[in-house]
Amino acid sequence: MCLLVALRRRGTLWLGANRDERLDRPWESPALLVHDPPVFGGRDTHAGGSWLALNLAAPFVVAVTNARLGAPAGERSRGQLVVDAAMQATLPAAVAVLGELDLTRYGPLNMLLADAMETFLATNWPEARIARAGEDLVAIGNDRLDDPGPRTRIAALQARELAALGDAALQSALVRLLSDHSGADPFCRHSARYGTVCSTLLRIKGAGVAGYRFAPGPPCTTPFRMLPVRR
């Protein structure tokens, strides 16, 4: 996952995320990954784990973005860390588990943990830290959390302009944002070997999942479809 935008308003969390990856890296579309507690998300069949996992019982979401290409790998799977965090009973419990781990044993990462009321950000780059997000809108990418690059900053600015839209209009606008090709480093990436391989649009409202839409390909050409999220 290389671009993630989370917007909270009126007790609802909206999350839009593009996963950028090598085109030959195998993966599976979102499904139930764990039965007890029920954790739903896509599966990375190369290294295991997930780039975005949703605890259906709580509910809360955990998502990761990796450092840019060329960063050293860690001895433990970042994708498995996502699933392990999502298996906790509550969002505070997931944050507490991360606080007990040695995050330096994983490759460079940025992580978001959020429900309808709170958002936490974690990173191990350049050092490990976990903190509650100070705003209702956050955007994370492949850059350091304390030094976001142009792509991440522009995504945050554009998402902020959408906050006043109605639900239907906001959903359509987030799809357009994730599909955007403008600029030197577009949100939706295309190249011969690397690019945006899938996209997620998630909505958590209060104590329930209000919608999970998924595009199993670049969002500019692949329609989002509603997935049945079941425990």
N, C-alpha and C positions, 0 to 999 in steps of 0.2 A: 504494500500500500504506500503510495507516494504522495498523495494529496488528500487531506481530510479537512472538512469544514463542519463544525458543530455550532448550531444556533439554538438557543433556548428562549422561549417566550411563552408566557401564560401557562406555565406548568407542562409544556411540551418541548421535548428535545427533537430537533431535526438534524440529521447527520447525512452528509453527502461525501462519498469517498471513491476515489479512483485508485485502482491497484496497477502500478507500473512494474513490469517484470520482463525478464527474458521470455521471448515468445515460445521457446522450446521447453520451458520449465513446466512440468505437468501439475495440474490442479483439478479440483472438483468443485462444482457449484454448491452453494449453501444447502446444508441438510442438517439433521440432528447429529451432532458430533458426540454428545454425552447424554445418557438417559437420566441419570440421577446425580446432580440436578440437571434439568434439561438445558443443554447448551447448543445453540444453533449457529452455524457459520460455514464458510467455505473451507476446503481442506487443501493444504499444500502437500501433495503426494510425494514430493522430492525429499523434503526434510521433516515433514510432519507438522502438526499444529495448524494454525490458521492466521490469516492477516486481520480478520475481524470476527469476533465471536460475541454472541448475544445470549445472556442468561435470561431464559424465558420466564422463570419463576419470580425473579426479583422485581422488575426487570432492569438490567443495566448492560451496557455494551463496553467491550474492550477492543481497541484497534491499535495497530502498530505501523509505523513508517520506519524504514531502514535508512541508514546513512547512504550517501551517494555511492555509485559503483566504484570499486577499488578499495573500499574500507575493509579492514581485516575481519575475518569471521571470528565468532566466539566459540567457546567449547560447548555451549548449550544453545538449544534452538529457541530463537525469538518467537517463532510461531507456537511452540509448545507453551511458552510463557503466557501468551495470550489466552490459550485454552485453560491453563491452570488458574489464571486470575479470574476468568469468567466462571469457573466452577465454584467460586466462593458464594456463600449464602446471600451476602449483601455487598453493595458497593464499598462501604467502609471496610468490610472484611477483606475485599480484594486489594484495597489500598494498603491495608496492614500487612498482607502477605508479601506484597512487593517490597515493603519497608524492611522485611526480615531477610530478604534475599541479597546475595552479592551480585548486583546487576553488572559489575565489571566482567563477569564470566560470560556475558552475552556480547554479540557484536553490537556496534553502535546502533542505538534505537531511540525513537521517540514514541511514547505511548499515551493514548487517551483512554480514560475510564470515566464513564458518565451515565447518569440516569436522568429522569425528568427534573431533578432538583439541583444536582451538583455535577461539576466536572473537575476531574483531577488530571494533571499532566505529569508524566514521568519520563526521565531520560537517564542515560549513562554517559552522555557525551557533552562536555569533556569530563564531567564527573557525575556520579549517581545522585539524583535528587527527585523528590516527589512533592508536589504542592497542589493545593486547590487553585483552580483557575480563577483569576480575579474578575473576569468578564463573562457575560452570557454568550459571547461569540468568540470562538477560537479557530485558528487554522494552523495545521502543522504539515510539514513536508519532510524533505530529506535534509534540511539544514538544522543547525543547532537551534534549540528552542529560544535561546537568548540572542540569536543573531539570524533571524529568518531572511531568506533570499527574496529576490523580486517576485518569483512565482507565488510564494506563500503570502507575501504582503499584499499582492494584488488580489489574490483569492479572498483574503480577509476583508479588504475594502469593498469588493463587489458583493460579498455575502452580506455585509452590513447594510448595504443599500436595499436589500431584499426584505429586511426585518419587518417592515410595515405592511407587506403584502398579505392578502388573504391566503388561506390554506391551499386552495387549488392553484392560485397564481404563484405562490411560493414554490410549490412542488415543480411546476413547469420551469420556473426560473432556475432552480437548482439543477435540473437536467441540462438546461442550456449552459450553465456555468461549467458543469463537469464535461460538457462536449466542446468547449471553446478551443479554437485553434489559433487564436490571435497571439501576437507577441513572439519574442525570440524563444521562450520556453513555455509553450502552451500547456493548458491544463490537461488536454487530451493529446497524448503523444503517439507518434507513429514513426517507426523506422524499420529497417530490414530484420533486425534481431531483437529489438527491445521496444516496448511501448505499453500503452494502456490496454490491459488484457481483460478487465472487467470493471464494473462500477456498481456501487450500492447506494440506495436512498432509503434511509431508515427513519421511522418516527416512533418515539416512545412518548405516550401521553399518560401522565399520572402513573398508575400501577399496572398499565397494560401496554402491549405493543400495538400501535395504531396502524402500522403498515411497514412492510419490508419488500421493497422493490429491487430487482437485480437485473443487470444487463450483462450477459455472459460474453461480452466482447467490448470493443470500444464504444462508449456511449453515443458517439456521433453517428454511428451506423447501426447500432444494436438496440432494439426496443427494450425498455424496462418492462418487466412483468412482475406482477404481484406474486410473492411466494407464500404458500400456506405455512405459517410457523406454528407447529404443534408440539406440545410437551410429550 
